[in-house]
């Protein structure tokens, strides 16, 4: 970065699970990390699943997570650009967080050139071959009709129902241990290699898989998966010349 600042990438906080105590501890850890990069950050990319569940009614939002929201608002007021990519758990983020915090919202991956390098940035869900059941469900949840119908449920019932589903998730129960399946079976690796046939990308940066991955996707191209903040506390940093993965140890 010409001004000596850095760009940070992180994802998959899943705030809200498995219980209030663990979620609060994780939230405080993330806030400490945000404080630690405040003076060096030009931009921060949050690549989805920040919340394990989120739905905005017209006049209400889910309780909790106020420390994270307040810290992001503080950093935005400080002049740091906050980019928020919706994931499969927080696809129902609408206009509240962008308007209150001042961040920019994305529902699809983007390609951005930074310091002469091309970055393909997104949460990662629904990309690549297969997983047709999820892709079908995602289309339903992303539809205006589905969102309108859910909004008709009283917030007390709607949020309670969604939190019940959330507590049944693999992440909430701890049954989400992921292993690398191999280049030919990892759908984001397959996606990256196919995308390279259309255009050159220097860095593919994704979340979603809950694994910390840094490997070649092609000649002069890298695939980075950011891991999560449940187990790994990992993030990526672009300093204007190099992209590196780090672990936060508070």
Secondary structure per residue as TSV (DSSP state, phi and psi in degrees):
chain	resnum	aa	ss	phi	psi
A	1	X	-	360.0	133.5
A	2	X	T	-63.0	-26.4
A	3	X	T	-94.0	8.7
A	4	X	S	80.4	0.2
A	5	X	-	-84.5	170.9
A	6	X	E	-125.1	160.9
A	7	X	E	-114.4	132.5
A	8	X	E	-115.3	144.3
A	9	X	E	-129.7	131.8
A	10	X	E	-157.7	162.8
A	11	X	-	-159.9	173.2
A	12	X	-	57.3	65.3
A	13	X	-	-83.3	-36.3
A	14	X	-	51.5	48.4
A	15	X	B	-64.3	136.9
A	16	X	T	117.3	-20.4
A	17	X	-	-128.4	158.1
A	18	X	S	-80.3	-18.5
A	19	X	-	-154.1	173.1
A	20	X	H	-62.6	-40.3
A	21	X	H	-64.8	-49.8
A	22	X	H	-65.1	-38.8
A	23	X	H	-64.1	-42.1
A	24	X	H	-64.1	-41.9
A	25	X	H	-61.5	-41.5
A	26	X	H	-66.6	-41.9
A	27	X	H	-60.5	-44.9
A	28	X	H	-63.4	-36.5
A	29	X	H	-64.8	-42.4
A	30	X	H	-65.4	-40.3
A	31	X	H	-63.0	-40.7
A	32	X	H	-61.8	-40.6
A	33	X	H	-63.5	-44.4
A	34	X	H	-58.8	-40.9
A	35	X	H	-61.3	-37.3
A	36	X	H	-70.5	-22.9
A	37	X	H	-106.5	2.3
A	38	X	T	-54.1	-43.0
A	39	X	T	-82.6	-9.7
A	40	X	T	-110.0	-13.6
A	41	X	E	-86.5	131.7
A	42	X	E	-94.8	-38.4
A	43	X	E	-145.2	151.3
A	44	X	E	-130.8	126.9
A	45	X	E	-105.0	119.2
A	46	X	E	-102.1	111.9
A	47	X	-	-98.2	46.2
A	48	X	S	93.8	161.1
A	49	X	-	54.4	38.7
A	50	X	S	-63.0	-41.0
A	51	X	B	-112.1	146.3
A	52	X	S	-74.6	-23.2
A	53	X	S	-150.8	141.6
A	54	X	-	-152.4	132.1
A	55	X	-	-146.0	131.4
A	56	X	-	-102.1	112.7
A	57	X	-	-78.4	169.9
A	58	X	S	-61.5	-36.1
A	59	X	S	-126.6	17.7
A	60	X	-	-155.6	154.0
A	61	X	-	-135.1	165.8
A	62	X	-	-61.5	142.5
A	63	X	S	-65.0	154.8
A	64	X	-	97.6	178.9
A	65	X	-	64.5	22.0
A	66	X	H	-70.0	-29.2
A	67	X	H	-66.5	-41.9
A	68	X	H	-66.0	-45.8
A	69	X	H	-60.6	-43.2
A	70	X	H	-64.3	-39.9
A	71	X	H	-67.5	-40.9
A	72	X	H	-63.8	-39.7
A	73	X	H	-63.3	-41.0
A	74	X	H	-60.9	-45.8
A	75	X	H	-66.4	-38.3
A	76	X	H	-63.1	-43.5
A	77	X	H	-64.2	-27.3
A	78	X	T	-74.0	-13.3
A	79	X	T	107.4	5.6
A	80	X	-	-85.8	130.6
A	81	X	E	-78.8	124.9
A	82	X	E	-107.4	122.1
A	83	X	E	-109.5	129.5
A	84	X	E	-122.9	117.7
A	85	X	E	-102.6	126.5
A	86	X	-	-71.2	144.8
A	87	X	-	-111.2	-166.4
A	88	X	S	-76.8	-17.0
A	89	X	S	-96.6	-20.8
A	90	X	S	-126.9	36.4
A	91	X	T	-70.0	-12.9
A	92	X	T	-95.6	26.5
A	93	X	-	-75.4	128.0
A	94	X	-	-116.7	-111.6
A	95	X	S	-106.5	-6.8
A	96	X	H	-64.6	-55.4
A	97	X	H	-64.3	-43.4
A	98	X	H	-59.6	-41.6
A	99	X	H	-73.8	-37.9
A	100	X	H	-77.8	-41.1
A	101	X	H	-91.5	-28.7
A	102	X	-	87.5	22.1
A	103	X	-	-92.4	165.8
A	104	X	E	-101.0	133.2
A	105	X	E	-105.4	138.0
A	106	X	E	-129.6	137.7
A	107	X	S	-108.5	-8.4
A	108	X	S	-135.1	159.3
A	109	X	-	-62.2	156.0
A	110	X	E	-128.0	159.3
A	111	X	E	-113.9	125.3
A	112	X	E	-133.7	137.9
A	113	X	E	-94.0	126.0
A	114	X	E	-130.4	121.1
A	115	X	T	52.2	38.4
A	116	X	T	81.9	3.0
A	117	X	E	-113.1	145.0
A	118	X	E	-98.3	126.0
A	119	X	E	-112.4	129.5
A	120	X	E	-103.4	115.2
A	121	X	E	-124.3	131.3
A	122	X	-	-175.1	171.5
A	123	X	-	-67.4	-45.7
A	124	X	-	113.3	-12.7
A	125	X	T	-72.5	140.6
A	126	X	T	80.2	3.1
A	127	X	-	-94.7	153.0
A	128	X	S	84.2	-177.3
A	129	X	S	-79.3	162.1
A	130	X	-	72.8	-163.2
A	131	X	-	56.0	42.4
A	132	X	H	-68.6	-30.6
A	133	X	H	-61.8	-47.5
A	134	X	H	-63.8	-42.8
A	135	X	H	-61.0	-36.2
A	136	X	H	-67.2	-45.7
A	137	X	H	-63.0	-39.7
A	138	X	H	-61.4	-40.5
A	139	X	H	-61.5	-39.1
A	140	X	H	-65.3	-49.5
A	141	X	H	-65.0	-29.8
A	142	X	H	-82.2	-8.0
A	143	X	S	-74.8	145.9
A	144	X	H	-62.9	-33.6
A	145	X	H	-64.3	-46.5
A	146	X	H	-61.5	-44.2
A	147	X	H	-64.9	-39.5
A	148	X	H	-64.7	-42.4
A	149	X	H	-65.1	-42.7
A	150	X	H	-65.1	-35.8
A	151	X	H	-66.0	-19.5
A	152	X	T	-74.5	-19.1
A	153	X	S	-76.1	137.0
A	154	X	-	-57.8	139.2
A	155	X	H	-52.5	-39.1
A	156	X	H	-58.5	-41.8
A	157	X	H	-80.2	-43.3
A	158	X	H	-63.5	-46.8
A	159	X	H	-69.8	-38.1
A	160	X	H	-62.5	-41.9
A	161	X	H	-64.0	-45.1
A	162	X	H	-65.1	-39.2
A	163	X	H	-65.2	-32.8
A	164	X	H	-63.4	-46.8
A	165	X	H	-59.6	-42.6
A	166	X	H	-60.9	-41.5
A	167	X	H	-67.8	-15.8
A	168	X	T	-90.3	-3.9
A	169	X	S	-71.7	162.3
A	170	X	H	-61.2	-34.8
A	171	X	H	-68.8	-42.0
A	172	X	H	-67.6	-36.2
A	173	X	H	-86.5	-7.6
A	174	X	T	82.2	6.6
A	175	X	-	-99.4	50.8
A	176	X	-	-125.4	17.7
A	177	X	-	-55.1	123.3
A	178	X	-	-108.2	146.5
A	179	X	-	-127.7	149.4
A	180	X	-	-70.8	126.9
A	181	X	-	-91.2	-4.9
A	182	X	-	105.3	150.3
A	183	X	T	-57.9	-34.2
A	184	X	T	-81.0	-11.2
A	185	X	T	-115.2	-12.8
A	186	X	-	-79.4	110.3
A	187	X	H	-63.8	-29.9
A	188	X	H	-74.9	-31.9
A	189	X	H	-67.5	-44.6
A	190	X	H	-60.4	-42.8
A	191	X	H	-61.4	-45.2
A	192	X	H	-62.0	-42.9
A	193	X	H	-66.3	-36.4
A	194	X	H	-69.7	-39.4
A	195	X	H	-64.2	-33.0
A	196	X	T	-66.3	-18.5
A	197	X	T	-74.2	-20.1
A	198	X	T	-95.4	-37.6
A	199	X	S	-157.8	155.4
A	200	X	-	-81.2	133.0
A	201	X	-	-127.8	129.5
A	202	X	S	-78.5	-40.7
A	203	X	E	-138.0	124.2
A	204	X	E	-97.2	123.6
A	205	X	E	-123.5	119.1
A	206	X	E	-133.8	164.0
A	207	X	-	-113.4	-136.7
A	208	X	S	75.5	-42.4
A	209	X	S	-81.9	-13.5
A	210	X	-	62.4	20.8
A	211	X	S	-118.5	146.7
A	212	X	E	-92.0	111.5
A	213	X	E	-131.6	135.1
A	214	X	E	-143.3	103.7
A	215	X	E	-148.1	163.4
A	216	X	E	-71.7	134.6
A	217	X	E	-99.4	-22.5
A	218	X	E	-176.5	-173.1
A	219	X	T	-63.6	121.8
A	220	X	T	59.8	32.8
A	221	X	E	-140.0	136.3
A	222	X	E	-122.4	145.6
A	223	X	E	-108.9	121.7
A	224	X	E	-116.6	125.8
A	225	X	E	-112.6	132.9
A	226	X	E	-81.8	-8.2
A	227	X	-	73.6	-156.4
A	228	X	-	-141.4	178.8
A	229	X	T	-109.1	17.7
A	230	X	T	-89.2	-44.1
A	231	X	T	-111.5	-40.6
A	232	X	T	-104.1	-31.2
A	233	X	-	56.1	45.5
A	234	X	E	-107.0	156.0
A	235	X	E	-157.7	161.9
A	236	X	E	-113.6	149.8
A	237	X	E	-131.4	130.0
A	238	X	E	-106.7	121.0
A	239	X	-	-104.8	10.3
A	240	X	S	104.3	-19.5
A	241	X	S	-129.8	-31.3
A	242	X	-	-143.1	145.3
A	243	X	E	-105.8	125.4
A	244	X	E	-133.1	152.2
A	245	X	E	-99.3	139.0
A	246	X	E	-134.6	162.3
A	247	X	E	-117.2	131.9
A	248	X	-	-85.3	125.0
A	249	X	-	-120.8	92.7
A	250	X	-	-65.6	360.0
